[in-house]
Amino acid sequence: MIIVLQRVSQASVKIDNLIHSSIEKGFVALVGFQPDDSDEDLAFMVRKITNIRIFDDEKGALNKSISDINGDILLVPNFTLAADTTRGNRPGFSTAMPPDIAKPMFEKFVDDVSSAYTKVASGVFGADMKVSLINDGPITISLASKK
């Protein structure tokens, strides 16, 4: 499982030119799955994103978590994170989890994060989404559930 976190001052997802979800201060998590991901990967990533300290304390150090700042989380499915770029110039996606398995896994991940933290919004798996955000910092962190 791969997640790219972007600390934001605001973000939104539009589907068919309508705002589907939006957040204020917090982070956007682009979420990609690989074929061997499991419930253990989901649990690891729930713990990681709800506890990672990427927000400034009073001294400007990254010492606060999402709950410390009462921030928002926007989860966006993004299968392209698992792209294979080792050959040629066109990415391959055989390294991404098949959509029929990834969709329920993303929905479970949204449920699991929502159980651990209350201020959660999400995009829609398989939708043509337009994601807008103001990256704060900029702070962008790449996370993987496996080494």
Secondary structure, 3 states (H helix, E strand, C coil): CEEEEEEEEEEEEEECCEEEEEECCEEEEEEECCCCCCHHHHHHHHHHHHHCCCEECCCCCEEECCCCCCCEEEEEECHHHHCECCCCCCCECCCCCCHHHHHHHHHHHHHHHHHHCCCEEECCCCCCEEEEEEEEEEEEEEEECCC
